[in-house]
């Protein structure tokens, strides 16, 4: 009996990078990435409309490591944080992000703050746009785990 090979379409590859509340899959992926000594970078936001400046920004962010995990605020979390004017739903925003070749994974996060996710992810680099790294979300957690906070404007 011949072994059957599954070939993914580009859309299937993109969709395979989008996750919401899938801790089991993330645990497996993190174990593999850490085994391969990949440097994990994390950034969080709404990413509603991507233009050239956003792409350039995300590209610079990706250059801090080997695997870029983008935390995407869910529709519900955006509403709870006071954002009422998103143009696109969370899966549309996630699909656009996941289509960028330098994005390894998009995590749709239901919490207003990514604190719990960051505690689980333990990225090597957290990227923020603040002017002071100590103001960045979860600064102490990142530093305590041997990571660093990079500021990109």
N, C-alpha and C positions, 0 to 999 in steps of 0.2 A: 504494500500500500504506500503510495507516494505521499510525502509530506506536503501539505497545502500551505502556501505562503499567502499571508494576508497583506495586501498592498493598500495603504491608506490614501485616500484622496487628500488634497490640500485642505479642504474644509474639515475633514475628519482630524487632520493633524492640528489645525487651529483649535477645534472644539476640545481636543484632548488636553489642551493647555489651560482650559477654563474649569475652575472648581469652586464649589460652595459647600462648606461644612463637610469636607471629605478628609477628615484627619487621618484615616487609615492610609489613603493614597499618599497624602503628604508625608506621613512617617516613612513610608517605603522610599519615596523620592528623596527625602532628606538623607536617609541612610546611604543610599546609592551615591548622592552628590558628595557627602562627607567621605565616603570610602574612596572616591575618585579625587579627593582633595580640591574640589571646586570651591571657589570663594563665592558665597551667597550674598547678594545685594538685595535690599528691600526698600521699596518706596510705596507711599500710600496716598490716595487721593480719589477725586471724582472722575476725572478724565472724560468729561462729557463731550467736548469738541476738540479734536486734535488738529492743530495746524502745524506749520513748519517749525515754529519755535518750540512747541511741545515735543515734536520728534527729535529736534536737536538736543533738547533738555534730557529726554529719556535716553538718547544715545550716549550722552556724557555720563549719565547715571550708570548705564550698563557697563561702561568702561572701568568701573571700580572693581569688577569681579568677573566671574565666569558664568554665573547663573543669576538672572534678574527675575525676582519675584515682585509682581506688582499687586499690591493690596488695593482693591477697588471697593469703595464704599457702596453698599447695596442701596437700592431705592429706598427701603424702609429706614436705613441708618441715615441717609441723606435727609429725609423728611424729619427725623427726630433731631437732627443737628441744625434744623432751620433752613435747609436748602430746599426750595420749592420749585425752582425753575430749571430742572434738568431737561435737556432736549431729547435725550435717549434713555431707554430703559437699561438696566444693569447688564443684561445679556448682549445687547447691541454694543455697549461700551466695552464689555469684556472681549467680544469678538474682534473689535477693531484693535484693541491692545494686543491680543494673542496673535494677530496676524503679523505683527512686527517680528522679524526673524530673531532679534536680540532679546525678546521677552521669552523667558523659559516657562513661566507659569503666571496665571492671573487667578488670584484668590478673591472671590466676592465675600466681603466681610460685613456681617450684620451689626457689628458693634460700632457705635459712634467713634470710639477710640480703638486703634489697633493694638492696644496694650497686651491683651491676652494672646493675640495671634503672634506678636513679636516675642513674647515669653516662650511660646512653643517653637517658633521658627529659629530663634537665636541666630540671626543673620550675622555675617562677618562685618557687613557694612550697612548702616542705615543712612539713607540720604534724605536730607531735609532742605528746605529753602529758608530757614531762619537765619538770622545774622549771628546768632550765638549758638554754638553746638549744644551747650548745656540747656537751652530752651527746647531742644528737639524732643519729640515724643519718646519716652522710654530711655533717655540718655543713660541713666544709671544702670539699667538692665543690660544695655548693649555693652557698656564698658566692663561691667562685672563678668560678662561672658567672654571677655577678650576681644570684643569687636571695637569698631570705631564709628563715629558719626562724621559724615562728610556733608559739607554745605555746598549747594549748587544753586545759583540764582538764574 
